[in-house]
Amino acid sequence: MSVYGQWVDATISAGSSKSSAIDLGREYDYLLLMLPSMEACKLSLKVSETSGGTYYNLGKNITTNEENFDRADVWKLGGYRFIKIASDKGHQSDVSIRVKGMRA
């Protein structure tokens, strides 16, 4: 039986390259993402054991392009609760990525 968390906005502010820290509310196995159209970039996931801790890269990057990139994706989260979504560059406007955790 799967357990899903609540949808949360992980917003990368204009000019920034990562979202603020997101607390998913509990540890999850997977992260579901709703990715909007955005400037071409590489997105990655950063995780921490605590909300104020050090954030580390987890897994592989995904590459976006500017051509109607709207899509959903699932990333292995491996039991983390605290995350940030990072981009390899700053964006001209805010990018809001919807995320929620899932336990298998």
C-alpha positions as CSV (number, residue, x, y, z in Angstrom):
1,M,0.0,0.0,0.0
2,S,1.5,3.3,-1.1
3,V,1.4,6.4,1.1
4,Y,1.5,9.8,-0.5
5,G,2.4,13.2,1.1
6,Q,0.8,16.6,0.3
7,W,1.8,18.6,-2.8
8,V,4.3,21.4,-1.9
9,D,5.7,24.2,-4.1
10,A,9.5,24.1,-4.5
11,T,10.1,27.5,-5.9
12,I,13.4,28.5,-7.4
13,S,13.3,32.4,-7.2
14,A,14.4,34.5,-10.2
15,G,18.2,34.8,-10.3
16,S,18.6,31.9,-7.8
17,S,19.9,28.4,-8.6
18,K,18.0,26.4,-5.9
19,S,14.8,26.4,-4.0
20,S,14.6,27.0,-0.3
21,A,14.5,24.0,2.0
22,I,11.4,21.9,1.8
23,D,10.1,19.7,4.6
24,L,8.1,16.9,3.2
25,G,6.7,16.1,6.6
26,R,8.2,12.6,6.9
27,E,10.7,10.4,5.2
28,Y,9.8,9.1,1.7
29,D,11.1,6.6,-0.8
30,Y,10.3,8.6,-3.9
31,L,9.7,12.2,-4.9
32,L,7.0,13.0,-7.5
33,L,7.6,16.2,-9.5
34,M,5.4,18.3,-11.7
35,L,7.8,20.3,-13.9
36,P,6.6,23.4,-15.6
37,S,7.9,24.9,-18.9
38,M,11.2,26.6,-18.0
39,E,14.5,27.8,-19.4
40,A,16.8,25.0,-20.5
41,C,18.8,23.7,-17.5
42,K,19.9,20.7,-15.5
43,L,17.8,20.0,-12.4
44,S,19.1,18.0,-9.4
45,L,17.9,17.0,-6.0
46,K,19.7,18.0,-2.8
47,V,18.9,16.2,0.5
48,S,19.7,16.6,4.2
49,E,19.1,14.6,7.4
50,T,17.9,17.8,9.2
51,S,16.2,21.0,8.1
52,G,19.2,23.2,9.0
53,G,21.8,20.6,8.0
54,T,24.1,20.4,5.1
55,Y,22.4,19.5,1.8
56,Y,24.1,16.9,-0.5
57,N,23.4,16.0,-4.2
58,L,21.4,12.9,-4.6
59,G,21.1,10.9,-7.9
60,K,21.4,12.1,-11.4
61,N,20.5,15.4,-13.1
62,I,17.6,15.7,-15.5
63,T,17.9,18.1,-18.5
64,T,15.1,20.4,-19.4
65,N,14.6,22.4,-22.6
66,E,12.6,25.5,-23.5
67,E,10.1,23.6,-25.8
68,N,6.9,22.9,-23.8
69,F,8.7,20.9,-21.1
70,D,5.6,20.5,-18.9
71,R,5.9,17.0,-17.6
72,A,5.8,14.8,-14.5
73,D,8.7,12.8,-13.2
74,V,9.6,10.5,-10.2
75,W,13.0,10.6,-8.5
76,K,14.3,8.1,-5.9
77,L,14.5,9.9,-2.6
78,G,15.9,7.1,-0.5
79,G,14.2,7.9,2.9
80,Y,14.9,11.6,3.1
81,R,12.5,14.3,4.4
82,F,14.4,17.6,3.8
83,I,15.1,18.6,0.2
84,K,16.0,21.4,-2.2
85,I,15.6,21.4,-6.0
86,A,18.7,22.9,-7.7
87,S,19.3,24.2,-11.2
88,D,22.7,24.6,-12.9
89,K,21.8,28.2,-13.6
90,G,19.7,31.1,-12.4
91,H,16.4,31.7,-14.1
92,Q,14.9,35.0,-15.4
93,S,11.7,34.4,-13.5
94,D,10.5,32.3,-10.6
95,V,10.1,28.5,-11.4
96,S,7.6,26.7,-9.2
97,I,8.0,22.9,-9.2
98,R,5.2,20.9,-7.4
99,V,6.6,18.0,-5.4
100,K,5.3,15.4,-3.0
101,G,6.7,12.3,-1.3
102,M,5.6,8.7,-1.8
103,R,6.4,5.7,0.3
104,A,6.4,2.3,-1.5
